[in-house]
Amino acid sequence: SAGRAGGAAAGTGGRGGGGGGAERSAENRNLPRPAVYIAKLKEGTTDEELREAFGKFGTVMSVRNIREKKIAFLEFNTEEAEHKAIEAGEKQEIVIRESVLVVQKRVLTPRPAPHEGGAEAGGPRPGRGGAGAGR
């Protein structure tokens, strides 16, 4: 989480549409958003290594590094930065720990909010209730 906070702070200046990027992200967190998908990461690849390798294309706003699957999702401050990263990946120009990375565009969809209250099992099932059911 500390890496994410650093990325948001770093993204407040620099290139792009007049700042306010952090506010837009907060307002639109429940909307699908573009991200760059990274695969073939070596075991132990850190958020900092990803930020360093992809930072040359633009400001990395967030890193979601799923270490057990050896994949990551990055969000950039501009579409231009995202496209540059994807192009470099297609040309096999991005290497971390001697591993050529697979880089693709993906859309992150928000996870549904947990339901408040109610039965966790989803309530009564059809055909299972009532006295003498099935007799």
Steps between C-alpha positions, in 0.01 A plus 500: 500500500789734565596467132156612392507808719837597355370454146198722558716775646744476210215523251372838616740694282670429172337441164136474426173686522554769760531289816210371704581141405464370854156657536381349172616157610314528829179613331514226237629210709184298430533536122699267274839657429784425262813333632815340367524126571849362564581127497809277528630683806782330686428389854552784745461785249422810705265793443807724490656296218176528301479877561862542393467290184171662391558851636689599185169493311314730742384526858389166643193583707449156656658156509308183580769234525352151538819320598353149538385510135809693378284766334432868559265777392625857459301818456661804337412867522436528123387278213814606313720347773289185496537466121877554517535226763291258294699574182829443683362172636395386153856566381631299798690805627404469867716270708500455878735250663602361160138416414336648190153604614166448330317834489136540393215744542223391738200659663473473876144452617411590854415226744142511626459643847419241766130485583401661824284281722305206362584134490846409379373182335260695280175435684250217457524277194200424282346158561673453834265667742169434671366224721497156346699607191612198301291247696 
